[in-house]
């Protein structure tokens, strides 16, 4: 989960941002398990929807991505 270098600062550890699994927590949300072994925190469906909606791609961006994929680049 990182190594503390200075108070309040941590270095990155291998796997700390790589998702290993998502486990359902009832009808409430999911708990993420990360490849570095930590699995604390529950991500509610409402929170995930809010993040998704704030970061969603525009129709124009999706068209550009589709063009890029289909161009063989």
C-alpha positions as CSV (number, residue, x, y, z in Angstrom):
1,X,0.0,0.0,0.0
2,X,2.9,2.3,-0.6
3,X,5.8,3.1,1.5
4,X,5.9,6.3,3.6
5,X,8.7,8.5,2.5
6,X,7.8,11.7,4.4
7,X,4.9,12.3,6.8
8,X,1.8,12.3,4.7
9,X,3.5,11.2,1.5
10,X,3.6,7.7,0.1
11,X,5.4,6.1,-2.9
12,X,3.5,3.9,-5.3
13,X,3.7,0.2,-4.8
14,X,3.4,-2.3,-7.6
15,X,-0.2,-3.4,-8.1
16,X,-1.7,-0.7,-5.8
17,X,-3.8,0.7,-8.7
18,X,-4.5,-2.6,-10.5
19,X,-8.0,-4.0,-9.9
20,X,-8.0,-7.7,-9.1
21,X,-11.8,-8.2,-8.4
22,X,-15.1,-6.5,-7.7
23,X,-17.2,-8.2,-5.0
24,X,-20.9,-7.4,-4.6
25,X,-22.0,-6.0,-1.2
26,X,-25.7,-6.8,-1.1
27,X,-27.7,-4.4,-3.3
28,X,-25.6,-1.5,-1.9
29,X,-22.5,-1.5,-4.1
30,X,-19.2,-3.3,-4.6
31,X,-15.9,-3.7,-2.8
32,X,-12.8,-3.5,-4.8
33,X,-9.9,-5.9,-4.3
34,X,-6.5,-4.6,-5.5
35,X,-3.5,-6.6,-6.7
36,X,-1.4,-5.3,-3.9
37,X,-3.7,-7.0,-1.4
38,X,-5.8,-4.2,0.0
39,X,-9.6,-4.3,-0.2
40,X,-10.9,-1.7,2.2
41,X,-13.8,0.6,1.2
42,X,-17.2,0.1,-0.4
43,X,-18.1,1.8,-3.6
44,X,-21.9,2.5,-3.6
45,X,-23.9,2.3,-6.8
46,X,-24.9,6.0,-6.3
47,X,-21.2,7.0,-6.0
48,X,-20.2,5.0,-9.1
49,X,-23.1,6.5,-11.1
50,X,-22.0,10.0,-10.0
51,X,-18.4,9.4,-11.1
52,X,-19.5,7.8,-14.4
53,X,-21.8,10.6,-15.3
54,X,-19.3,13.3,-14.5
55,X,-16.6,11.6,-16.6
56,X,-18.6,10.2,-19.4
57,X,-17.4,10.7,-22.9
58,X,-19.4,13.0,-25.3
59,X,-21.0,11.5,-28.4
60,X,-18.4,13.3,-30.6
61,X,-15.5,11.7,-28.6
62,X,-17.1,8.3,-29.0
63,X,-17.4,8.8,-32.7
64,X,-13.7,9.8,-32.9
65,X,-12.7,6.7,-30.9
66,X,-14.8,4.5,-33.2
67,X,-13.2,6.0,-36.3
68,X,-9.7,5.5,-34.8
69,X,-10.5,1.8,-33.9
70,X,-11.9,1.1,-37.3
71,X,-9.1,2.8,-39.2
72,X,-6.7,0.0,-38.0
73,X,-4.3,2.4,-36.2
